[in-house]
Amino acid sequence: MKKILVLGSSGATGKLVVAQLLEQNVNVVAILRSTSSLPEEISSHTKLHLVRADITDLQEQDLANYLQDCTGVISCLGHNLTLKGMFGEPRLLVTDTIKKICRAVERIDSDQKIKVILMNTTGNCNHDIPEKPPLSQRVVISILRWLLPPHADNEKAANFLRLNIGQNHKQIEWAAVRPDALTDDDSVSEYNLCISPAQNAIFNAAATSRINVANFMSRLVCEDFLWNQWKGKMPVIYNRA
């Protein structure tokens, strides 16, 4: 039986990830701040274990305990769209948490690899390929990198997985999922998966529904064929027109 740890589980996409996993009969450990909540139909589910804690306060050993028997981690962490959330501490919430998760995994005495899936953005390039986005996008992104800490955080989190975990870590495999312009739809629809962005992420962004992102990430941890196709990569997801 699969067991997945979900970070950012009360967010707009995170709660959809939890719901999708529970629908697939997966055991879920969701770390949730005391001030956050999940819909009743999710929070009362018998396969959900809620951990009331701030991820920044949890020690590595605490996380290692929650990770016992887990086959994957899905991070939907992000910064709140407020002045404090955008410019206050912790400025590297996503990066620091991904690093902590990876160190916690390394504390576990197990031969089973754990999948770490990071929700990222098409505004972040995959430098392993490498990608060369349009000049207009590169100019704007370079400005955002200096002006908006959350964007730099997203870049650093993905780069940590690329450069420090890589393809041959003995305990961790990873993927960074890159949606484009996020929308709120009621149901899963058909979607396209690409190795690189097909459109300008700033001036010609395409729609990606949050529920499609949740569906793809939940499938990644459950379907070995899909995982083997995208592990160690940064797939881009768009709604199919």
Contacts in CASP RR format, 6 or more apart in sequence:
PFRMAT RR
TARGET T0000
AUTHOR 0000-0000-0000
METHOD contacts of the structure
MODEL  1
MKKILVLGSSGATGKLVVAQLLEQNVNVVAILRSTSSLPEEISSHTKLHL
VRADITDLQEQDLANYLQDCTGVISCLGHNLTLKGMFGEPRLLVTDTIKK
ICRAVERIDSDQKIKVILMNTTGNCNHDIPEKPPLSQRVVISILRWLLPP
HADNEKAANFLRLNIGQNHKQIEWAAVRPDALTDDDSVSEYNLCISPAQN
AIFNAAATSRINVANFMSRLVCEDFLWNQWKGKMPVIYNRA
1 25 0 8 1.000
1 26 0 8 1.000
1 27 0 8 1.000
2 26 0 8 1.000
2 27 0 8 1.000
2 71 0 8 1.000
2 72 0 8 1.000
2 221 0 8 1.000
2 222 0 8 1.000
3 26 0 8 1.000
3 27 0 8 1.000
3 28 0 8 1.000
3 29 0 8 1.000
3 69 0 8 1.000
3 70 0 8 1.000
3 71 0 8 1.000
3 72 0 8 1.000
4 21 0 8 1.000
4 26 0 8 1.000
4 27 0 8 1.000
4 28 0 8 1.000
4 29 0 8 1.000
4 70 0 8 1.000
4 71 0 8 1.000
4 72 0 8 1.000
4 73 0 8 1.000
4 74 0 8 1.000
4 221 0 8 1.000
5 28 0 8 1.000
5 29 0 8 1.000
5 30 0 8 1.000
5 31 0 8 1.000
5 66 0 8 1.000
5 67 0 8 1.000
5 70 0 8 1.000
5 72 0 8 1.000
5 73 0 8 1.000
5 74 0 8 1.000
6 14 0 8 1.000
6 17 0 8 1.000
6 18 0 8 1.000
6 21 0 8 1.000
6 28 0 8 1.000
6 29 0 8 1.000
6 30 0 8 1.000
6 31 0 8 1.000
6 73 0 8 1.000
6 74 0 8 1.000
6 76 0 8 1.000
7 31 0 8 1.000
7 55 0 8 1.000
7 73 0 8 1.000
7 74 0 8 1.000
7 75 0 8 1.000
7 76 0 8 1.000
7 77 0 8 1.000
7 97 0 8 1.000
7 101 0 8 1.000
8 14 0 8 1.000
8 30 0 8 1.000
8 31 0 8 1.000
8 32 0 8 1.000
8 55 0 8 1.000
8 75 0 8 1.000
8 76 0 8 1.000
8 77 0 8 1.000
8 78 0 8 1.000
9 15 0 8 1.000
9 17 0 8 1.000
9 18 0 8 1.000
9 30 0 8 1.000
9 31 0 8 1.000
9 32 0 8 1.000
9 38 0 8 1.000
9 76 0 8 1.000
10 32 0 8 1.000
10 33 0 8 1.000
10 36 0 8 1.000
10 37 0 8 1.000
10 38 0 8 1.000
11 36 0 8 1.000
11 76 0 8 1.000
12 182 0 8 1.000
12 184 0 8 1.000
12 210 0 8 1.000
13 76 0 8 1.000
13 119 0 8 1.000
13 182 0 8 1.000
13 210 0 8 1.000
13 213 0 8 1.000
13 214 0 8 1.000
14 74 0 8 1.000
14 76 0 8 1.000
14 214 0 8 1.000
15 38 0 8 1.000
15 39 0 8 1.000
15 42 0 8 1.000
16 210 0 8 1.000
16 211 0 8 1.000
16 213 0 8 1.000
16 214 0 8 1.000
17 74 0 8 1.000
17 76 0 8 1.000
17 214 0 8 1.000
17 217 0 8 1.000
17 218 0 8 1.000
18 28 0 8 1.000
18 30 0 8 1.000
18 38 0 8 1.000
18 42 0 8 1.000
18 48 0 8 1.000
19 42 0 8 1.000
19 214 0 8 1.000
20 211 0 8 1.000
20 214 0 8 1.000
20 215 0 8 1.000
20 217 0 8 1.000
20 218 0 8 1.000
21 28 0 8 1.000
21 218 0 8 1.000
21 221 0 8 1.000
21 222 0 8 1.000
22 28 0 8 1.000
22 42 0 8 1.000
22 45 0 8 1.000
22 47 0 8 1.000
22 48 0 8 1.000
24 218 0 8 1.000
24 222 0 8 1.000
25 47 0 8 1.000
26 47 0 8 1.000
26 218 0 8 1.000
26 221 0 8 1.000
26 222 0 8 1.000
27 47 0 8 1.000
27 49 0 8 1.000
28 45 0 8 1.000
28 47 0 8 1.000
28 48 0 8 1.000
28 49 0 8 1.000
29 49 0 8 1.000
29 51 0 8 1.000
29 66 0 8 1.000
29 70 0 8 1.000
30 38 0 8 1.000
30 48 0 8 1.000
30 49 0 8 1.000
30 50 0 8 1.000
30 51 0 8 1.000
31 51 0 8 1.000
31 53 0 8 1.000
31 55 0 8 1.000
31 58 0 8 1.000
31 66 0 8 1.000
32 38 0 8 1.000
32 50 0 8 1.000
32 51 0 8 1.000
32 52 0 8 1.000
32 53 0 8 1.000
33 52 0 8 1.000
33 53 0 8 1.000
33 54 0 8 1.000
34 52 0 8 1.000
34 53 0 8 1.000
34 54 0 8 1.000
37 43 0 8 1.000
38 50 0 8 1.000
42 48 0 8 1.000
43 50 0 8 1.000
51 66 0 8 1.000
53 62 0 8 1.000
55 77 0 8 1.000
55 97 0 8 1.000
55 100 0 8 1.000
56 90 0 8 1.000
56 93 0 8 1.000
56 96 0 8 1.000
56 97 0 8 1.000
58 100 0 8 1.000
60 100 0 8 1.000
60 103 0 8 1.000
60 104 0 8 1.000
60 107 0 8 1.000
61 104 0 8 1.000
61 107 0 8 1.000
63 100 0 8 1.000
63 101 0 8 1.000
63 104 0 8 1.000
64 104 0 8 1.000
64 105 0 8 1.000
64 107 0 8 1.000
64 108 0 8 1.000
67 73 0 8 1.000
67 101 0 8 1.000
67 104 0 8 1.000
67 105 0 8 1.000
67 108 0 8 1.000
67 114 0 8 1.000
68 108 0 8 1.000
70 114 0 8 1.000
71 112 0 8 1.000
71 114 0 8 1.000
71 115 0 8 1.000
71 221 0 8 1.000
72 114 0 8 1.000
72 115 0 8 1.000
72 116 0 8 1.000
72 117 0 8 1.000
72 221 0 8 1.000
73 101 0 8 1.000
73 105 0 8 1.000
73 114 0 8 1.000
73 115 0 8 1.000
73 116 0 8 1.000
73 117 0 8 1.000
74 117 0 8 1.000
74 119 0 8 1.000
74 217 0 8 1.000
74 218 0 8 1.000
74 221 0 8 1.000
75 94 0 8 1.000
75 97 0 8 1.000
75 98 0 8 1.000
75 101 0 8 1.000
75 116 0 8 1.000
75 117 0 8 1.000
75 118 0 8 1.000
75 119 0 8 1.000
76 119 0 8 1.000
77 93 0 8 1.000
77 94 0 8 1.000
77 97 0 8 1.000
77 119 0 8 1.000
78 93 0 8 1.000
78 94 0 8 1.000
78 150 0 8 1.000
78 153 0 8 1.000
79 85 0 8 1.000
79 86 0 8 1.000
79 93 0 8 1.000
79 94 0 8 1.000
79 149 0 8 1.000
79 150 0 8 1.000
79 153 0 8 1.000
80 86 0 8 1.000
85 150 0 8 1.000
86 148 0 8 1.000
86 149 0 8 1.000
86 150 0 8 1.000
87 149 0 8 1.000
88 149 0 8 1.000
90 96 0 8 1.000
91 149 0 8 1.000
91 152 0 8 1.000
91 153 0 8 1.000
92 149 0 8 1.000
92 153 0 8 1.000
92 156 0 8 1.000
93 153 0 8 1.000
94 118 0 8 1.000
94 153 0 8 1.000
94 154 0 8 1.000
94 156 0 8 1.000
94 157 0 8 1.000
95 153 0 8 1.000
95 156 0 8 1.000
95 157 0 8 1.000
95 160 0 8 1.000
98 116 0 8 1.000
98 118 0 8 1.000
98 157 0 8 1.000
98 160 0 8 1.000
98 161 0 8 1.000
99 160 0 8 1.000
101 116 0 8 1.000
102 116 0 8 1.000
102 160 0 8 1.000
102 164 0 8 1.000
102 165 0 8 1.000
102 172 0 8 1.000
105 114 0 8 1.000
105 116 0 8 1.000
105 171 0 8 1.000
105 172 0 8 1.000
106 171 0 8 1.000
106 172 0 8 1.000
108 114 0 8 1.000
108 171 0 8 1.000
110 171 0 8 1.000
113 169 0 8 1.000
113 170 0 8 1.000
113 171 0 8 1.000
113 172 0 8 1.000
113 173 0 8 1.000
114 171 0 8 1.000
114 172 0 8 1.000
114 173 0 8 1.000
115 173 0 8 1.000
115 174 0 8 1.000
115 175 0 8 1.000
115 220 0 8 1.000
115 221 0 8 1.000
115 227 0 8 1.000
115 231 0 8 1.000
116 161 0 8 1.000
116 165 0 8 1.000
116 172 0 8 1.000
116 173 0 8 1.000
116 174 0 8 1.000
116 175 0 8 1.000
117 174 0 8 1.000
117 175 0 8 1.000
117 176 0 8 1.000
117 177 0 8 1.000
117 217 0 8 1.000
117 220 0 8 1.000
117 221 0 8 1.000
118 157 0 8 1.000
118 158 0 8 1.000
118 161 0 8 1.000
118 174 0 8 1.000
118 175 0 8 1.000
118 176 0 8 1.000
118 177 0 8 1.000
119 176 0 8 1.000
119 177 0 8 1.000
119 179 0 8 1.000
119 213 0 8 1.000
119 217 0 8 1.000
120 154 0 8 1.000
120 157 0 8 1.000
120 158 0 8 1.000
120 176 0 8 1.000
120 177 0 8 1.000
120 178 0 8 1.000
120 234 0 8 1.000
121 151 0 8 1.000
121 154 0 8 1.000
121 178 0 8 1.000
121 179 0 8 1.000
121 201 0 8 1.000
122 178 0 8 1.000
122 179 0 8 1.000
122 180 0 8 1.000
122 197 0 8 1.000
122 201 0 8 1.000
122 205 0 8 1.000
122 236 0 8 1.000
123 133 0 8 1.000
123 137 0 8 1.000
123 141 0 8 1.000
123 151 0 8 1.000
123 154 0 8 1.000
123 178 0 8 1.000
123 197 0 8 1.000
123 201 0 8 1.000
123 202 0 8 1.000
124 151 0 8 1.000
124 154 0 8 1.000
124 155 0 8 1.000
124 158 0 8 1.000
124 176 0 8 1.000
124 178 0 8 1.000
124 234 0 8 1.000
125 131 0 8 1.000
125 133 0 8 1.000
126 158 0 8 1.000
126 162 0 8 1.000
126 176 0 8 1.000
126 196 0 8 1.000
126 233 0 8 1.000
126 234 0 8 1.000
127 159 0 8 1.000
127 162 0 8 1.000
128 162 0 8 1.000
128 233 0 8 1.000
128 234 0 8 1.000
129 195 0 8 1.000
129 196 0 8 1.000
131 196 0 8 1.000
131 197 0 8 1.000
133 141 0 8 1.000
133 197 0 8 1.000
133 200 0 8 1.000
133 201 0 8 1.000
134 200 0 8 1.000
134 203 0 8 1.000
136 200 0 8 1.000
136 202 0 8 1.000
136 203 0 8 1.000
137 200 0 8 1.000
137 201 0 8 1.000
137 202 0 8 1.000
137 203 0 8 1.000
140 202 0 8 1.000
141 151 0 8 1.000
141 201 0 8 1.000
141 202 0 8 1.000
144 151 0 8 1.000
145 151 0 8 1.000
145 152 0 8 1.000
145 155 0 8 1.000
146 152 0 8 1.000
157 176 0 8 1.000
158 176 0 8 1.000
158 234 0 8 1.000
161 174 0 8 1.000
161 176 0 8 1.000
161 232 0 8 1.000
162 232 0 8 1.000
165 172 0 8 1.000
165 174 0 8 1.000
166 174 0 8 1.000
166 232 0 8 1.000
167 232 0 8 1.000
173 227 0 8 1.000
173 231 0 8 1.000
173 232 0 8 1.000
174 231 0 8 1.000
174 232 0 8 1.000
175 220 0 8 1.000
175 227 0 8 1.000
175 230 0 8 1.000
175 231 0 8 1.000
175 232 0 8 1.000
175 233 0 8 1.000
175 234 0 8 1.000
175 235 0 8 1.000
176 233 0 8 1.000
176 234 0 8 1.000
176 235 0 8 1.000
177 213 0 8 1.000
177 216 0 8 1.000
177 217 0 8 1.000
177 220 0 8 1.000
177 234 0 8 1.000
177 235 0 8 1.000
177 237 0 8 1.000
178 197 0 8 1.000
178 234 0 8 1.000
178 235 0 8 1.000
178 236 0 8 1.000
178 237 0 8 1.000
179 208 0 8 1.000
179 210 0 8 1.000
179 212 0 8 1.000
179 213 0 8 1.000
179 236 0 8 1.000
179 237 0 8 1.000
180 197 0 8 1.000
180 199 0 8 1.000
180 201 0 8 1.000
180 205 0 8 1.000
180 206 0 8 1.000
180 207 0 8 1.000
180 208 0 8 1.000
180 236 0 8 1.000
180 237 0 8 1.000
180 238 0 8 1.000
181 205 0 8 1.000
181 206 0 8 1.000
181 207 0 8 1.000
181 208 0 8 1.000
182 208 0 8 1.000
182 209 0 8 1.000
182 210 0 8 1.000
182 213 0 8 1.000
183 207 0 8 1.000
183 208 0 8 1.000
183 209 0 8 1.000
183 210 0 8 1.000
183 239 0 8 1.000
184 209 0 8 1.000
184 210 0 8 1.000
185 209 0 8 1.000
185 210 0 8 1.000
185 211 0 8 1.000
185 212 0 8 1.000
186 211 0 8 1.000
187 211 0 8 1.000
188 211 0 8 1.000
188 212 0 8 1.000
188 215 0 8 1.000
189 209 0 8 1.000
189 212 0 8 1.000
189 239 0 8 1.000
189 240 0 8 1.000
190 239 0 8 1.000
190 240 0 8 1.000
191 208 0 8 1.000
191 209 0 8 1.000
191 212 0 8 1.000
191 215 0 8 1.000
191 216 0 8 1.000
191 237 0 8 1.000
191 238 0 8 1.000
191 239 0 8 1.000
191 240 0 8 1.000
192 237 0 8 1.000
192 238 0 8 1.000
192 239 0 8 1.000
192 240 0 8 1.000
193 216 0 8 1.000
193 230 0 8 1.000
193 235 0 8 1.000
193 236 0 8 1.000
193 237 0 8 1.000
194 235 0 8 1.000
194 236 0 8 1.000
194 237 0 8 1.000
194 238 0 8 1.000
195 233 0 8 1.000
195 235 0 8 1.000
195 236 0 8 1.000
196 236 0 8 1.000
197 236 0 8 1.000
198 206 0 8 1.000
198 236 0 8 1.000
198 238 0 8 1.000
199 205 0 8 1.000
199 206 0 8 1.000
206 238 0 8 1.000
206 239 0 8 1.000
207 238 0 8 1.000
207 239 0 8 1.000
208 237 0 8 1.000
208 238 0 8 1.000
208 239 0 8 1.000
209 239 0 8 1.000
212 237 0 8 1.000
212 239 0 8 1.000
213 237 0 8 1.000
216 235 0 8 1.000
216 237 0 8 1.000
219 226 0 8 1.000
220 226 0 8 1.000
220 227 0 8 1.000
220 230 0 8 1.000
221 227 0 8 1.000
END
